[in-house]
Amino acid sequence: MSIDYSQKIPNNVNLASNKTLQRALEHWQPAFLDWWGEMGPDKSTTADVYLRTAVSAEPQGWAHFDYVRMPDYRWGIFLAPAEEGRKINFGEHMGQPAWQEVPGEYRSTLRRIIVTQGDTEPASVEQQRHLGLTAPSMYDLRNLFQVNVEEGRHLWAMVYLLHAHFGRDGREEGEALLERRSGDADNPRILTAFNEKTPDWLSFFMFTFITDRDGKYQLAALAESGFDPLSRTCRFMLTEEAHHLFVGEQGVARIIQRTCEVMANEKTDDPVRLRALGVIDLPTLQKYLNFHYSVTSDLYGAEVSSNAASYYTNGLKGRFNEAKLEDDHRLDSENYSILDVVDGKIVERQVSALTVLNERLRDDWVKDVQAGVSRWNKVPEKYGIPFRFTLPHKGFNRKIGIFADLHVSPDGRVISEAEWQARVADWMPTAEDRAFVQSLMGRVIEPGKFANWIAPPSRGINNQPVDFEYVRFN
């Protein structure tokens, strides 16, 4: 069945005139819809959802709001506008024209980079599949669905690159992206964090605040790529990623606010008492923060990485805001400070900046996460509550890199296995913590109503009121 490309797949890649790409996507689209039906949001196919759809890459076109059923969502293919005369601005190819086609010597590496990024997008949808059944409000349900369809669009963006630039190999990789499953023992998603369960809304908000922020930094680094179609694709994806970060940061802030309201009204900070009152105590929120922060930190890989150095030298993946950095953009003689462990003590040492680009990007992410946590801390401060959220040490609960075989406390001490086992329940969510949070999850979908454990937002979506009918059930 042929596709009306201007309507079904909004795009700015001249899809209507590219017969080869049309055939590839016509073959892939039914498989995508089958995957969405199997692994997309549960029991949601008949609802009309007030969603944002990108219909063009222009500022007035990338955020069109209307009611749509998610299986009918128009997953488009958009690249940011081309920069005339764009050049590669780092590595050994610096100053050369950006590549419009895949350089043969980097073909397999670029394909792996695109597939790894692409694999995270459907994984997120799969992890969040059942959350709609326990939404704390219609407002939050709509935001979940918006995140889901945009992760789907980001998958389309990566599959477009595979189909348009990698021939048969790309088509096979595009099919494999629909065959892996988050958490599947036999065919899991590529990155460990995307095989974790997202069992409750606190986990969802932490994921979108912390792990989607990793996505922001990975996309920003790829947006510097000398392969121009990848750069332009990622630059457009970043316009949508901002909403996911907003959903997470605001969601956790609203949980903190509701808990602080109850703490102030009841004049108690006793976690047992607060749980009995149906809100999530602040120490438990801290433990969830510790968990999601440490698991996501591993997504950046080992601190010292020859792969990352090769990506940079070859012009495939840059640093965050590469063009704004004041150095030679080759890093032949630049150093960068990283943490190491010597005789059981955590120390700093200087190493070649080219070898620790993963750590550089992780540090950029840490600063951004810390800024969000600082904004959260304004909530208890407003209520006169002394509790403050903190990020654990960079070595806490790490499974990859320098700290992988060590136990590090949240305050940065290398500790014994015995001390870790004695204290881990104070630092990470226990089975009892997760069971309690799960016990609060009950669906609230009357417009303007919210579950007891979360405060309403200060404003609605797209200038709509908070009690707007964001989802119409049929």
C-alpha positions as a printed Julia matrix, in Angstrom:
474×3 Matrix{Float64}:
   0.0     0.0    0.0
   1.47    3.37  -1.01
   1.75    6.18   1.53
   0.7     9.83   1.18
   4.06   11.19   2.28
   2.96   14.77   2.87
   0.27   13.62   5.31
   1.24   10.26   6.8
   4.95   10.96   7.2
   5.57   14.72   7.45
   9.14   15.29   6.35
  11.69   17.69   4.95
  13.9    15.02   3.34
  12.14   14.99  -0.05
  10.63   11.61   0.66
   8.02   11.83  -2.09
  10.7    11.82  -4.8
  13.0     9.16  -3.33
  11.62    5.86  -4.6
  14.28    3.69  -2.94
  13.66    5.25   0.46
   9.91    5.02  -0.07
  10.12    1.28  -0.66
  12.29    0.79   2.42
   9.98    2.77   4.69
   6.82    1.22   3.22
   8.25   -2.14   4.23
   9.32   -0.91   7.68
   6.24    1.1    8.65
   3.84   -1.88   9.11
   6.44   -3.59  11.29
   6.73   -0.4   13.36
   2.96   -0.22  13.82
   2.9    -3.9   14.81
   5.61   -3.18  17.37
   3.66   -0.16  18.66
   0.53   -2.29  19.01
   2.45   -4.95  20.92
   4.82   -2.81  23.02
   3.41    0.75  22.97
   1.25    2.25  25.74
  -1.1    -0.41  27.09
  -4.85   -0.12  26.48
  -4.5     3.28  24.83
  -5.26    2.78  21.15
  -8.77    4.25  21.13
  -8.11    7.38  23.22
  -7.91   10.82  21.61
  -4.87   12.53  23.1
  -3.97   16.21  23.01
  -0.53   15.78  21.46
   2.18   17.9   19.94
   3.13   16.85  16.42
   6.04   18.13  14.37
   4.75   18.99  10.89
   7.78   20.99   9.73
  11.22   21.99  10.97
  10.36   25.69  11.16
   9.68   27.23  14.59
   5.96   27.56  13.83
   5.69   24.0   12.54
   7.48   21.7   14.96
   4.85   22.0   17.72
   1.36   21.58  16.28
  -1.2    20.62  18.98
  -4.38   18.66  18.35
  -6.25   15.53  19.42
  -4.98   12.35  17.81
  -5.13    8.63  18.44
  -1.61    7.39  19.0
  -1.65    4.63  16.35
  -2.56    7.41  13.89
   0.18    9.75  15.08
   2.18   11.22  12.2
   5.72   10.13  12.97
   7.65   12.47  10.72
  11.24   12.68   9.54
  12.89   16.04  10.08
  16.4    17.37   9.88
  17.33   20.78  11.24
  17.84   23.29   8.42
  21.14   22.85   6.6
  23.97   25.25   7.41
  25.39   26.5    4.15
  29.07   25.71   3.88
  29.12   23.77   7.17
  32.54   22.4    8.01
  33.82   19.78  10.42
  34.99   21.7   13.49
  37.12   19.14  15.38
  39.47   16.21  14.9
  41.81   15.41  12.06
  39.27   16.48   9.42
  38.73   19.91  11.01
  38.09   22.58   8.39
  36.95   20.14   5.71
  33.38   20.3    4.35
  30.91   18.26   6.41
  30.1    14.91   4.81
  26.74   14.56   3.09
  27.34   10.85   2.48
  28.9     8.25   4.79
  32.69    8.05   4.36
  33.54    4.46   3.53
  36.23    4.15   6.19
  33.76    5.15   8.94
  30.74    3.25   7.68
  30.6     0.49  10.29
  31.42    2.86  13.16
  28.75    5.38  12.19
  26.22    2.61  11.77
  26.99    1.32  15.27
  26.66    4.83  16.74
  23.28    5.36  15.05
  21.97    1.92  16.01
  22.98    2.36  19.66
  21.22    5.74  19.85
  18.23    4.38  17.94
  17.91    1.4   20.26
  17.27    3.62  23.29
  14.15    5.15  21.75
  11.86    2.09  21.49
  13.4     0.76  24.71
  11.99    3.74  26.63
   8.51    3.1   25.23
   8.74   -0.55  26.24
   9.93    0.33  29.74
   6.97    2.7   30.18
   4.33    0.52  28.53
   2.11   -0.06  31.57
   2.43    3.31  33.3
  -0.7     4.76  31.75
  -2.78    2.31  33.8
  -1.64    4.02  37.03
  -1.45    7.66  35.93
  -1.77   10.13  38.83
  -3.77   12.56  36.65
  -5.02   13.14  33.12
  -2.38   15.85  32.76
   0.39   13.37  33.58
  -1.15   10.7   31.36
  -1.02   13.08  28.42
   2.63   13.93  29.17
   3.52   10.24  29.28
   1.88    9.7   25.9
   3.69   12.74  24.47
   7.02   11.32  25.61
   6.1     7.93  24.11
   5.18    9.2   20.65
   8.27   11.41  20.52
  10.51    8.48  21.42
   8.8     6.74  18.53
   9.58    9.68  16.26
  13.2     9.62  17.36
  13.29    5.97  16.36
  11.98    7.01  12.93
  14.75    9.62  12.75
  17.48    7.02  13.31
  15.85    4.49  10.98
  15.7     7.13   8.26
  19.47    7.55   8.53
  19.97    3.78   8.36
  17.68    3.4    5.35
  18.9     6.46   3.49
  22.64    5.98   3.95
  23.48    2.35   4.8
  21.73    0.25   2.17
  20.86   -3.35   2.96
  22.84   -3.31   6.23
  20.83   -0.29   7.34
  17.52   -1.92   6.49
  18.47   -5.01   8.48
  19.51   -2.87  11.45
  16.17   -1.02  11.22
  14.33   -4.32  11.47
  16.46   -5.43  14.42
  15.53   -2.26  16.3
  11.95   -3.57  16.35
  12.97   -7.09  17.34
  14.93   -6.41  20.54
  12.9    -5.98  23.72
  13.7    -4.12  26.93
  14.59   -6.63  29.65
  14.33   -9.67  27.35
  16.72  -12.4   28.48
  17.45  -13.59  24.93
  17.3   -10.36  22.88
  17.66   -7.36  25.22
  18.26   -3.73  24.39
  21.88   -2.73  23.86
  22.45   -0.54  26.94
  21.89   -1.86  30.47
  19.88    1.11  31.78
  17.3     0.5   29.04
  16.66   -3.02  30.29
  15.67   -1.79  33.77
  11.98   -1.77  34.64
  10.06    1.48  35.06
   7.46    0.13  37.47
   5.99    3.34  38.9
   5.61    7.05  38.23
   8.38    8.11  40.6
  10.74    5.94  38.52
   9.33    7.46  35.33
   9.89   11.02  36.52
  13.42   10.18  37.67
  14.1     8.49  34.34
  12.93   11.44  32.27
  14.79   13.91  34.49
  18.08   11.97  34.7
  18.3     9.39  31.91
  16.67   11.5   29.19
  19.18   14.17  30.2
  21.89   11.7   29.2
  20.03   11.56  25.88
  20.33   15.34  25.63
  24.11   15.21  26.02
  24.59   12.25  23.7
  22.46   13.96  21.03
  24.35   17.22  21.54
  27.67   15.42  21.02
  26.33   13.71  17.89
  24.96   17.05  16.67
  28.61   18.08  16.27
  29.28   15.15  13.92
  31.05   15.66  10.63
  28.36   13.44   9.07
  25.9    16.23   8.34
  22.65   14.2    8.11
  23.33   12.8   11.6
  24.15   16.25  12.93
  20.99   17.79  11.5
  18.83   14.9   12.73
  20.13   15.21  16.28
  19.78   18.98  16.32
  16.08   18.64  15.54
  15.63   15.84  18.08
  17.0    18.14  20.78
  14.02   20.48  20.31
  11.74   17.64  21.45
  14.03   16.23  24.15
  13.56   19.4   26.22
   9.94   18.44  26.94
  10.99   15.07  28.33
  13.37   16.75  30.77
  10.6    19.15  31.78
   8.21   16.27  32.49
  10.77   14.62  34.78
  12.0    17.67  36.65
   8.52   19.08  37.17
   7.11   15.67  38.12
   9.61   15.11  40.93
   9.27   18.74  42.08
   5.51   18.24  42.4
   6.04   15.08  44.48
   8.42   17.0   46.74
   5.92   19.83  47.02
   3.07   17.54  48.04
   5.23   15.82  50.67
   6.37   19.16  52.05
   2.77   20.37  52.23
   1.85   17.37  54.36
   5.01   17.73  56.48
   4.17   21.37  57.18
   0.48   20.71  57.86
   1.11   17.72  60.13
   4.32   19.12  61.64
   6.2    15.87  61.13
   9.22   14.56  59.24
   8.71   10.96  60.39
   8.83    8.74  57.26
   6.49    6.16  58.83
   3.91    8.83  59.62
   4.23   10.41  56.19
   3.81    7.1   54.43
   0.7     6.46  56.49
  -0.6     9.79  55.19
  -0.07    8.59  51.61
   2.92   10.66  50.5
   6.5     9.71  49.62
   8.95   10.7   52.35
  11.96   12.76  51.28
  14.62   10.14  52.24
  12.94    7.67  49.89
  13.01   10.26  47.1
  16.75   10.68  47.78
  17.27    6.93  47.42
  15.5     6.9   44.06
  17.68    9.82  42.98
  20.81    7.88  44.01
  19.73    4.82  42.04
  18.78    6.53  38.79
  21.77    8.86  38.88
  24.28    6.02  39.3
  22.71    3.71  36.72
  22.56    6.52  34.17
  26.14    7.55  34.86
  27.25    4.17  33.52
  25.67    5.02  30.14
  28.66    7.26  29.42
  30.97    4.25  29.53
  34.45    3.97  31.0
  36.29    7.14  31.91
  39.24    6.23  29.66
  38.04    5.15  26.23
  39.96    4.56  23.02
  36.63    4.32  21.15
  35.59    7.82  22.27
  39.02    9.15  21.28
  38.68    7.54  17.86
  35.17    8.96  17.36
  36.51   12.43  18.12
  39.68   12.22  16.05
  37.71   10.92  13.08
  35.1    13.68  13.32
  32.18   11.4   14.18
  31.19   12.62  17.66
  32.24   15.87  19.31
  31.97   17.38  22.76
  29.02   19.25  24.2
  28.97   22.75  22.67
  32.17   21.95  20.76
  32.25   25.21  18.82
  32.13   27.27  22.04
  35.14   25.56  23.61
  38.42   27.46  23.51
  41.12   24.99  22.56
  42.62   23.53  19.4
  39.69   21.08  18.87
  42.23   18.33  18.23
  43.28   17.69  21.85
  46.76   16.51  20.9
  48.32   18.26  23.88
  45.36   19.08  26.16
  44.87   17.45  29.57
  41.72   16.84  31.61
  41.25   15.95  35.27
  39.6    12.65  36.22
  39.16   10.69  39.44
  41.18    7.58  40.19
  41.68    5.29  43.18
  45.15    4.87  44.69
  45.72    2.81  47.85
  42.02    2.92  48.65
  41.8     6.7   48.33
  40.02    8.68  45.62
  42.41   11.14  43.99
  42.47   13.42  40.96
  44.91   12.98  38.13
  45.55   14.71  34.83
  45.33   12.63  31.67
  45.2    13.3   27.94
  41.88   15.02  27.21
  41.5    12.94  24.07
  41.33    9.69  26.07
  38.64   10.8   28.56
  35.94   12.33  26.37
  33.33   10.09  27.99
  34.23   11.61  31.35
  34.1    15.13  29.94
  30.57   14.53  28.66
  29.59   12.89  31.96
  30.84   15.98  33.82
  28.72   18.26  31.6
  25.71   16.08  32.4
  26.47   16.09  36.15
  26.47   19.91  36.21
  23.09   19.95  34.48
  21.58   17.35  36.82
  22.93   19.28  39.81
  21.26   22.45  38.57
  17.92   20.64  38.49
  18.44   19.19  41.97
  19.23   22.69  43.22
  15.9    23.83  41.85
  14.18   20.96  43.68
  15.79   22.1   46.93
  13.95   25.4   46.71
  10.73   23.52  47.53
  11.6    22.29  51.06
  13.42   25.58  51.63
  10.17   27.43  50.9
   8.41   25.36  53.56
  11.17   25.87  56.13
  12.13   22.2   55.97
  15.89   21.62  56.41
  16.13   18.54  54.16
  18.22   19.02  50.98
  18.69   16.61  48.1
  22.25   15.81  47.06
  23.87   13.9   44.24
  25.91   10.92  45.4
  29.61   10.73  44.61
  30.48    9.92  41.01
  31.82    6.52  42.08
  28.66    5.46  43.92
  27.05    2.2   42.69
  29.04    2.14  39.45
  29.27   -0.99  37.31
  31.47    0.43  34.53
  34.84    2.17  34.62
  37.33    2.98  37.36
  34.84    2.4   40.21
  33.25   -0.78  38.82
  34.93   -3.18  41.27
  34.74   -0.88  44.29
  32.15    0.18  46.83
  31.92    3.95  47.23
  29.61    5.65  49.72
  27.44    8.6   48.63
  29.85   10.97  50.37
  32.82    9.61  48.44
  34.55    7.1   50.72
  35.87    3.79  49.42
  34.29    1.28  51.8
  34.36   -2.46  52.44
  31.88   -4.99  51.17
  30.65   -5.42  54.75
  29.96   -1.7   55.23
  28.26   -1.51  51.84
  25.93   -4.37  52.73
  25.21   -2.82  56.12
  24.36    0.6   54.67
  23.02    0.01  51.16
  19.4     0.02  52.38
  19.95    3.6   53.59
  21.23    4.66  50.19
  19.26    2.7   47.58
  15.56    1.81  47.25
  14.77   -1.43  49.06
  12.11   -3.92  48.03
   9.95   -2.43  50.81
  10.47    1.11  49.46
   9.5     0.04  45.97
   6.47   -1.85  47.28
   5.32    1.24  49.18
   5.69    3.5   46.14
   3.86    0.9   44.06
   1.05    0.85  46.61
   0.36    4.52  45.9
  -0.09    3.95  42.18
  -3.77    4.21  41.33
  -5.27    5.7   38.2
  -6.75    9.19  38.46
  -8.15   10.4   35.14
 -10.91   12.86  35.98
  -9.88   16.25  34.53
  -8.33   18.47  37.2
  -8.01   15.7   39.8
  -4.65   14.47  41.11
  -3.44   11.55  43.18
  -2.78   12.4   46.82
   1.0    11.94  46.54
   1.62   14.59  43.85
   0.76   18.29  43.64
  -0.92   19.79  40.54
   1.28   21.71  38.12
   1.25   25.49  38.18
   0.02   25.64  34.57
  -1.28   23.39  31.83
   0.08   22.41  28.42
   0.05   24.87  25.5
  -1.74   27.55  27.52
  -4.57   25.17  28.36
  -5.93   25.09  31.93
  -4.72   22.4   34.32
  -8.21   20.81  34.32
  -8.34   20.65  30.52
  -9.52   17.33  29.03
  -6.1    16.25  27.78
  -7.24   12.71  27.01
 -10.66   11.74  25.65
 -11.54    8.12  26.29
 -13.74    6.39  23.77
